[in-house]
Amino acid sequence: GARAQLARAAQMPFIFKHVAAMPDVHIGIGATVGSVIPTKGAVIPAAVGVDIGCGMMAARTSLMASDLPDHLEGVRSAIE
């Protein structure tokens, strides 16, 4: 199942070159657990795997990288 899941992910049009699998890879819900999915022009928060329940999400903001401070602890604290 993990091999088929990785093959489907590798066919997505925004994948950058290839996907990779760690030695302990196994099928997951949405994303293969133990996979590395590099993208170009896309962010996939759920690629972490919804089965581990980490609470990842993406939100578009008006901020640019140059708007952010060198240390992001304050930003993270405000978001949390």
N, CA, C and O atoms as a GROMACS GRO file, in nm:
protein
  320
    1GLY      N    1   0.080  -0.120   0.000
    1GLY     CA    2   0.000   0.000   0.000
    1GLY      C    3   0.084   0.127   0.000
    1GLY      O    4   0.049   0.225  -0.065
    2ALA      N    5   0.195   0.124   0.073
    2ALA     CA    6   0.281   0.242   0.080
    2ALA      C    7   0.343   0.272  -0.056
    2ALA      O    8   0.355   0.388  -0.095
    3ARG      N    9   0.382   0.169  -0.128
    3ARG     CA   10   0.442   0.190  -0.260
    3ARG      C   11   0.342   0.255  -0.355
    3ARG      O   12   0.378   0.347  -0.428
    4ALA      N   13   0.218   0.208  -0.354
    4ALA     CA   14   0.114   0.268  -0.440
    4ALA      C   15   0.086   0.412  -0.399
    4ALA      O   16   0.067   0.498  -0.485
    5GLN      N   17   0.083   0.438  -0.269
    5GLN     CA   18   0.059   0.573  -0.220
    5GLN      C   19   0.172   0.668  -0.262
    5GLN      O   20   0.147   0.781  -0.303
    6LEU      N   21   0.295   0.622  -0.254
    6LEU     CA   22   0.410   0.702  -0.298
    6LEU      C   23   0.405   0.728  -0.448
    6LEU      O   24   0.436   0.838  -0.493
    7ALA      N   25   0.366   0.627  -0.524
    7ALA     CA   26   0.358   0.643  -0.670
    7ALA      C   27   0.253   0.748  -0.707
    7ALA      O   28   0.275   0.828  -0.798
    8ARG      N   29   0.140   0.749  -0.637
    8ARG     CA   30   0.036   0.851  -0.663
    8ARG      C   31   0.088   0.990  -0.629
    8ARG      O   32   0.066   1.084  -0.704
    9ALA      N   33   0.157   1.003  -0.517
    9ALA     CA   34   0.211   1.133  -0.477
    9ALA      C   35   0.313   1.182  -0.580
    9ALA      O   36   0.316   1.300  -0.612
   10ALA      N   37   0.396   1.093  -0.631
   10ALA     CA   38   0.500   1.131  -0.726
   10ALA      C   39   0.443   1.182  -0.858
   10ALA      O   40   0.513   1.252  -0.932
   11GLN      N   41   0.318   1.150  -0.888
   11GLN     CA   42   0.255   1.192  -1.013
   11GLN      C   43   0.192   1.331  -1.003
   11GLN      O   44   0.147   1.385  -1.104
   12MET      N   45   0.186   1.390  -0.884
   12MET     CA   46   0.127   1.522  -0.871
   12MET      C   47   0.210   1.624  -0.948
   12MET      O   48   0.333   1.616  -0.945
   13PRO      N   49   0.146   1.719  -1.017
   13PRO     CA   50   0.218   1.810  -1.106
   13PRO      C   51   0.314   1.906  -1.036
   13PRO      O   52   0.401   1.963  -1.101
   14PHE      N   53   0.301   1.925  -0.907
   14PHE     CA   54   0.387   2.019  -0.836
   14PHE      C   55   0.501   1.952  -0.760
   14PHE      O   56   0.572   2.018  -0.684
   15ILE      N   57   0.520   1.822  -0.780
   15ILE     CA   58   0.630   1.752  -0.715
   15ILE      C   59   0.762   1.796  -0.777
   15ILE      O   60   0.774   1.801  -0.900
   16PHE      N   61   0.858   1.828  -0.694
   16PHE     CA   62   0.990   1.872  -0.741
   16PHE      C   63   1.082   1.751  -0.751
   16PHE      O   64   1.134   1.703  -0.650
   17LYS      N   65   1.101   1.704  -0.869
   17LYS     CA   66   1.189   1.593  -0.907
   17LYS      C   67   1.138   1.456  -0.865
   17LYS      O   68   1.106   1.375  -0.953
   18HIS      N   69   1.128   1.426  -0.737
   18HIS     CA   70   1.088   1.292  -0.694
   18HIS      C   71   1.044   1.293  -0.547
   18HIS      O   72   1.070   1.390  -0.475
   19VAL      N   73   0.978   1.187  -0.505
   19VAL     CA   74   0.950   1.167  -0.363
   19VAL      C   75   1.052   1.067  -0.310
   19VAL      O   76   1.111   0.991  -0.387
   20ALA      N   77   1.071   1.066  -0.181
   20ALA     CA   78   1.166   0.974  -0.119
   20ALA      C   79   1.097   0.902  -0.005
   20ALA      O   80   1.000   0.951   0.052
   21ALA      N   81   1.147   0.785   0.028
   21ALA     CA   82   1.090   0.705   0.136
   21ALA      C   83   1.199   0.666   0.236
   21ALA      O   84   1.308   0.627   0.196
   22MET      N   85   1.168   0.678   0.363
   22MET     CA   86   1.260   0.637   0.468
   22MET      C   87   1.250   0.484   0.485
   22MET      O   88   1.154   0.424   0.437
   23PRO      N   89   1.345   0.422   0.552
   23PRO     CA   90   1.344   0.276   0.567
   23PRO      C   91   1.219   0.221   0.635
   23PRO      O   92   1.180   0.107   0.609
   24ASP      N   93   1.157   0.298   0.723
   24ASP     CA   94   1.040   0.250   0.797
   24ASP      C   95   0.908   0.297   0.736
   24ASP      O   96   0.807   0.302   0.806
   25VAL      N   97   0.907   0.332   0.608
   25VAL     CA   98   0.789   0.386   0.543
   25VAL      C   99   0.670   0.290   0.557
   25VAL      O  100   0.685   0.168   0.549
   26HIS      N  101   0.552   0.348   0.578
   26HIS     CA  102   0.430   0.268   0.581
   26HIS      C  103   0.311   0.354   0.540
   26HIS      O  104   0.316   0.477   0.548
   27ILE      N  105   0.205   0.288   0.498
   27ILE     CA  106   0.086   0.357   0.447
   27ILE      C  107   0.029   0.447   0.555
   27ILE      O  108   0.028   0.412   0.673
   28GLY      N  109  -0.018   0.561   0.513
   28GLY     CA  110  -0.079   0.656   0.605
   28GLY      C  111  -0.213   0.703   0.552
   28GLY      O  112  -0.258   0.659   0.446
   29ILE      N  113  -0.276   0.792   0.625
   29ILE     CA  114  -0.404   0.850   0.583
   29ILE      C  115  -0.370   0.980   0.511
   29ILE      O  116  -0.335   1.079   0.574
   30GLY      N  117  -0.381   0.981   0.382
   30GLY     CA  118  -0.350   1.099   0.303
   30GLY      C  119  -0.207   1.102   0.254
   30GLY      O  120  -0.185   1.120   0.134
   31ALA      N  121  -0.111   1.083   0.340
   31ALA     CA  122   0.030   1.084   0.301
   31ALA      C  123   0.098   0.961   0.358
   31ALA      O  124   0.059   0.910   0.464
   32THR      N  125   0.199   0.914   0.288
   32THR     CA  126   0.274   0.798   0.334
   32THR      C  127   0.363   0.840   0.451
   32THR      O  128   0.441   0.934   0.440
   33VAL      N  129   0.350   0.770   0.561
   33VAL     CA  130   0.431   0.800   0.678
   33VAL      C  131   0.575   0.757   0.648
   33VAL      O  132   0.599   0.645   0.603
   34GLY      N  133   0.669   0.848   0.672
   34GLY     CA  134   0.808   0.821   0.642
   34GLY      C  135   0.847   0.861   0.501
   34GLY      O  136   0.947   0.813   0.448
   35SER      N  137   0.769   0.950   0.441
   35SER     CA  138   0.802   0.997   0.307
   35SER      C  139   0.850   1.142   0.310
   35SER      O  140   0.821   1.216   0.404
   36VAL      N  141   0.923   1.179   0.207
   36VAL     CA  142   0.967   1.316   0.188
   36VAL      C  143   0.908   1.358   0.054
   36VAL      O  144   0.936   1.297  -0.049
   37ILE      N  145   0.827   1.464   0.055
   37ILE     CA  146   0.755   1.507  -0.065
   37ILE      C  147   0.794   1.651  -0.096
   37ILE      O  148   0.729   1.744  -0.049
   38PRO      N  149   0.900   1.671  -0.175
   38PRO     CA  150   0.940   1.807  -0.211
   38PRO      C  151   0.846   1.865  -0.316
   38PRO      O  152   0.804   1.795  -0.408
   39THR      N  153   0.814   1.991  -0.302
   39THR     CA  154   0.722   2.055  -0.396
   39THR      C  155   0.783   2.182  -0.453
   39THR      O  156   0.877   2.239  -0.397
   40LYS      N  157   0.728   2.225  -0.564
   40LYS     CA  158   0.768   2.352  -0.625
   40LYS      C  159   0.642   2.431  -0.651
   40LYS      O  160   0.556   2.388  -0.729
   41GLY      N  161   0.629   2.547  -0.585
   41GLY     CA  162   0.511   2.630  -0.602
   41GLY      C  163   0.389   2.580  -0.528
   41GLY      O  164   0.277   2.619  -0.560
   42ALA      N  165   0.409   2.494  -0.429
   42ALA     CA  166   0.296   2.440  -0.353
   42ALA      C  167   0.341   2.406  -0.211
   42ALA      O  168   0.457   2.374  -0.187
   43VAL      N  169   0.248   2.414  -0.118
   43VAL     CA  170   0.270   2.372   0.020
   43VAL      C  171   0.162   2.272   0.053
   43VAL      O  172   0.045   2.297   0.027
   44ILE      N  173   0.199   2.158   0.110
   44ILE     CA  174   0.103   2.053   0.144
   44ILE      C  175   0.112   2.026   0.294
   44ILE      O  176   0.184   1.935   0.335
   45PRO      N  177   0.040   2.101   0.376
   45PRO     CA  178   0.048   2.077   0.522
   45PRO      C  179   0.009   1.935   0.561
   45PRO      O  180   0.067   1.879   0.653
   46ALA      N  181  -0.088   1.877   0.492
   46ALA     CA  182  -0.133   1.743   0.528
   46ALA      C  183  -0.033   1.636   0.489
   46ALA      O  184  -0.051   1.519   0.525
   47ALA      N  185   0.074   1.672   0.417
   47ALA     CA  186   0.174   1.572   0.380
   47ALA      C  187   0.244   1.517   0.503
   47ALA      O  188   0.309   1.413   0.496
   48VAL      N  189   0.232   1.586   0.615
   48VAL     CA  190   0.286   1.533   0.739
   48VAL      C  191   0.210   1.407   0.777
   48VAL      O  192   0.264   1.319   0.844
   49GLY      N  193   0.085   1.397   0.736
   49GLY     CA  194   0.003   1.279   0.764
   49GLY      C  195  -0.102   1.311   0.868
   49GLY      O  196  -0.070   1.339   0.984
   50VAL      N  197  -0.226   1.308   0.827
   50VAL     CA  198  -0.333   1.340   0.922
   50VAL      C  199  -0.344   1.235   1.031
   50VAL      O  200  -0.404   1.260   1.136
   51ASP      N  201  -0.288   1.117   1.009
   51ASP     CA  202  -0.297   1.012   1.110
   51ASP      C  203  -0.211   1.040   1.232
   51ASP      O  204  -0.233   0.978   1.336
   52ILE      N  205  -0.112   1.131   1.223
   52ILE     CA  206  -0.034   1.161   1.343
   52ILE      C  207  -0.094   1.278   1.421
   52ILE      O  208  -0.051   1.307   1.532
   53GLY      N  209  -0.194   1.344   1.363
   53GLY     CA  210  -0.270   1.446   1.435
   53GLY      C  211  -0.188   1.564   1.483
   53GLY      O  212  -0.207   1.608   1.596
   54CYS      N  213  -0.099   1.616   1.401
   54CYS     CA  214  -0.012   1.724   1.447
   54CYS      C  215  -0.078   1.861   1.440
   54CYS      O  216  -0.025   1.957   1.497
   55GLY      N  217  -0.191   1.873   1.374
   55GLY     CA  218  -0.261   2.001   1.370
   55GLY      C  219  -0.202   2.102   1.274
   55GLY      O  220  -0.220   2.222   1.294
   56MET      N  221  -0.132   2.058   1.171
   56MET     CA  222  -0.074   2.148   1.072
   56MET      C  223  -0.184   2.214   0.990
   56MET      O  224  -0.290   2.155   0.967
   57MET      N  225  -0.158   2.336   0.946
   57MET     CA  226  -0.249   2.404   0.855
   57MET      C  227  -0.171   2.511   0.780
   57MET      O  228  -0.063   2.552   0.822
   58ALA      N  229  -0.226   2.553   0.669
   58ALA     CA  230  -0.166   2.661   0.592
   58ALA      C  231  -0.263   2.778   0.591
   58ALA      O  232  -0.384   2.759   0.584
   59ALA      N  233  -0.209   2.897   0.597
   59ALA     CA  234  -0.291   3.018   0.591
   59ALA      C  235  -0.217   3.123   0.512
   59ALA      O  236  -0.103   3.157   0.543
   60ARG      N  237  -0.282   3.176   0.408
   60ARG     CA  238  -0.221   3.282   0.328
   60ARG      C  239  -0.230   3.412   0.406
   60ARG      O  240  -0.334   3.446   0.462
   61THR      N  241  -0.119   3.484   0.409
   61THR     CA  242  -0.116   3.614   0.475
   61THR      C  243  -0.059   3.717   0.377
   61THR      O  244  -0.017   3.683   0.267
   62SER      N  245  -0.059   3.840   0.420
   62SER     CA  246   0.000   3.946   0.337
   62SER      C  247   0.149   3.964   0.368
   62SER      O  248   0.214   4.050   0.309
   63LEU      N  249   0.203   3.885   0.460
   63LEU     CA  250   0.342   3.900   0.501
   63LEU      C  251   0.438   3.848   0.395
   63LEU      O  252   0.410   3.751   0.325
   64MET      N  253   0.551   3.915   0.386
   64MET     CA  254   0.662   3.870   0.303
   64MET      C  255   0.772   3.826   0.398
   64MET      O  256   0.773   3.867   0.514
   65ALA      N  257   0.864   3.744   0.353
   65ALA     CA  258   0.973   3.697   0.438
   65ALA      C  259   1.047   3.814   0.501
   65ALA      O  260   1.090   3.806   0.616
   66SER      N  261   1.063   3.922   0.426
   66SER     CA  262   1.136   4.039   0.479
   66SER      C  263   1.059   4.110   0.591
   66SER      O  264   1.118   4.191   0.663
   67ASP      N  265   0.929   4.083   0.607
   67ASP     CA  266   0.850   4.143   0.713
   67ASP      C  267   0.870   4.072   0.847
   67ASP      O  268   0.834   4.126   0.952
   68LEU      N  269   0.927   3.954   0.844
   68LEU     CA  270   0.940   3.873   0.965
   68LEU      C  271   1.068   3.904   1.041
   68LEU      O  272   1.169   3.940   0.980
   69PRO      N  273   1.064   3.889   1.173
   69PRO     CA  274   1.186   3.912   1.252
   69PRO      C  275   1.283   3.796   1.233
   69PRO      O  276   1.247   3.690   1.181
   70ASP      N  277   1.408   3.817   1.277
   70ASP     CA  278   1.509   3.711   1.267
   70ASP      C  279   1.472   3.590   1.351
   70ASP      O  280   1.502   3.476   1.313
   71HIS      N  281   1.409   3.613   1.464
   71HIS     CA  282   1.367   3.504   1.553
   71HIS      C  283   1.215   3.500   1.555
   71HIS      O  284   1.150   3.602   1.578
   72LEU      N  285   1.159   3.382   1.533
   72LEU     CA  286   1.014   3.370   1.516
   72LEU      C  287   0.939   3.325   1.641
   72LEU      O  288   0.820   3.294   1.633
   73GLU      N  289   1.005   3.321   1.756
   73GLU     CA  290   0.937   3.275   1.878
   73GLU      C  291   0.813   3.359   1.909
   73GLU      O  292   0.709   3.304   1.946
   74GLY      N  293   0.822   3.491   1.895
   74GLY     CA  294   0.709   3.579   1.924
   74GLY      C  295   0.592   3.557   1.828
   74GLY      O  296   0.476   3.557   1.868
   75VAL      N  297   0.624   3.537   1.701
   75VAL     CA  298   0.521   3.510   1.601
   75VAL      C  299   0.452   3.378   1.633
   75VAL      O  300   0.330   3.369   1.632
   76ARG      N  301   0.531   3.277   1.663
   76ARG     CA  302   0.474   3.145   1.695
   76ARG      C  303   0.385   3.155   1.819
   76ARG      O  304   0.276   3.099   1.821
   77SER      N  305   0.431   3.224   1.920
   77SER     CA  306   0.353   3.238   2.042
   77SER      C  307   0.221   3.310   2.014
   77SER      O  308   0.117   3.270   2.066
   78ALA      N  309   0.224   3.415   1.932
   78ALA     CA  310   0.103   3.487   1.900
   78ALA      C  311   0.004   3.400   1.821
   78ALA      O  312  -0.117   3.409   1.843
   79ILE      N  313   0.054   3.318   1.731
   79ILE     CA  314  -0.032   3.228   1.656
   79ILE      C  315  -0.096   3.125   1.747
   79ILE      O  316  -0.216   3.098   1.738
   80GLU      N  317  -0.015   3.066   1.835
   80GLU     CA  318  -0.066   2.964   1.926
   80GLU      C  319  -0.171   3.021   2.019
   80GLU      O  320  -0.225   2.948   2.103
   0.00000   0.00000   0.00000
